[in-house]
């Protein structure tokens, strides 16, 4: 049985056992079962097909290397895999802002950039910075709850299972975190409010 009394699929357990023994058949079984789910989650977080594909490959490689760390009492294989994909996706998002900028050859650059396009990009980047800063100011549990909900696409019940806390705690953390974010963004002059 997994966390919350959910049965762990015998096919999943067999696949994990095979992976832990170094058998490629096990990872193929998991990939066939969960690659669509893993890709959907990564794409929802990253918004980019190529990055989502990379993250899925990295996640399955991580599972290949770390199958022995899987503990069925902490949840099902699906939940574990989604957690790995989510963490890798969030790491990729955080890494984007620190990547060096790529220079375009002069002949490929447009002759006159549109002022409105440039301003829209700058405004969107500033807003993202304000949101990230406001998120970073939240206590860890509240920030993780919001990231799982908004970047990971998890329901409150799924977050409850992932974080091993009661559903009421997740609802309370979400409500308080959204109030704090709204106040922080209003103080920074960001017009958009989080719903």
N, C-alpha and C positions, 0 to 999 in steps of 0.2 A: 504494500500500500504506500502511496505517496503522501505528501503533505495534505492535510485536510481530509484524509480518508479516501482520496481518489486512487483507484487501482492503476498501477503502472502496466501498460500493455506488455504482454509476454513477448510479442514480436520486437518491441523496443528494447526490452531487457536482453533478448537474445542478440540483437544487433550490437548493443553496447558491450556485451561479453565478448563477441567476436572482435570488435574494435580493440578492446583492452588486450586481447591475445595477439594483436597485430595482423588480423585478417582483413584484407581489403574488402571482402564480401560484406562485412559488418557496416563499413562506412558507406558502401554502395546502397545497402538496405536503408540506412538512415537518410541518405541523400535522396533516394527515390521517394521516400515517404514525406520528407520535410523541405525539400529545396524550394518548392513553390511558396510555402509559408515563410521561409527564411528570406526569400527574395522580396516578397510583398512587404514584410516588416522593414527590411533595409531600405527599400525604395520609398516607403512612406516617410521614413525618418530623413533620408538623404535627398530625396527628390531628383535623383540622377541615376539612370539605368547602369552606366558603367561602374560608378562607385558602389552601387548596390550589388552588382555581380562580384566585384572585388571583395566586398565585405563578406558575402556568402562563402566565397572560396576560403577566405581567412578563417571564418567561423568553423567550417567543416575541418579545416586543417588543425585548428585549435582543439576540436573535439577528438580528432584522430590522435593527437598527442596527449590529450588529457582525459581519455575515457575512464581511466582508473580512478579519477577524482569524483566521478558521478556517484551521488548518494540517493537512492530511490526514496528514502524517508523524507527528503527535502522537497520532493515534487517529481512530476513526470519528466520524461525525456524531452517532450515537446516544450515544457516550461523552461527546462535547462537550456535547450538549444536557443529558444527565443531570448533568454537572458544573455547568452553569448553574443548573438547577433545584435541585440540592442546595445550592449556595451561597446562592441566594435564599431557600430554605427555612430554612437555618440562620440567615441574617441576620434573617428574620422571627421565628424563635424567640427570638433574643437581644434583639430589639426589644420583645417582649411584656413583659419584666420592667421596661422603662423607660417604658412607656406610662402616661399619666395615668389614674387610676381614674375610672370613670364613676359618678356618683351616681345612685341610683334615687330617683324621687319617693317621698315618705314613704308615700303610700297604697298603693304597690306592694310595699313592704317587708313581710315577714311580721311578725306581731305579736310573736312570741317565737321568736327563732332557737334551733334545737336546739343545746345545748351540745356534744353528741357530734359533730354535723356540723361545727361550728365548730372543735373540737379536731382532727378528722380533716383538715380543710383546712389548719390551721396546721401540723400534723405533716407533711403531704405537702409543703407549701411549704418547710419547714425541711430536709426530706430532699433536695428538689430543689436547694436552695441548697448543701447539703453536697456533693452530687454535682458540681454545676457548679464549686464551689471546688476540689474534688479534681481534676477534669478540667483546670482552668486551671493547676494546679500541675505538670502533666506537661510534658515537653519537647514542642516543637511537633510533631515528626513522630509521636510516640506519640499525642498528643491528636488529630491529624488522622486517624490510622488508626482510633482508637476511634470518632470522630464519623462517619466514613464507614461503619463497620460497624454501629453501633447506631442512629444517626439516619438514615443514608442507606440502610441495608439492602443494602449492597454485599457481595459475597463477597470472600474474601481474594484470589482470582485477579483480580477486577475492581479491587480496591484496588491491587494490584501494577501493573496497567496504568495506572490513573489517576495513581498517584504516581511511575511510572517507576522502580520498584525491584524487585528479585527477590522472588519469592513467599516465600522463606525469611526475608527481611528483614521482610516484613509479619507473618509468623507470630511472629517474635521480638519485634517491637515490640508486637504484641497481647498476648503472654504477659507481657512485662515491665510493660506499661501496666496490665493487669488486676491484677497483683500489687501494684503501687504504689497503685492505686485502692482495692483491698481493704484494704490497710494504712491508708491515709489515712482511709477511712470508719470503720474499726474504732476509730482514734484519736479520731474525732469522735463515737463512740457510735452510729453508724448501724448498725442491726442487719442490714439487708438486705445481702447480699453479691452482687457481680456474678458472674454465671455465665459 
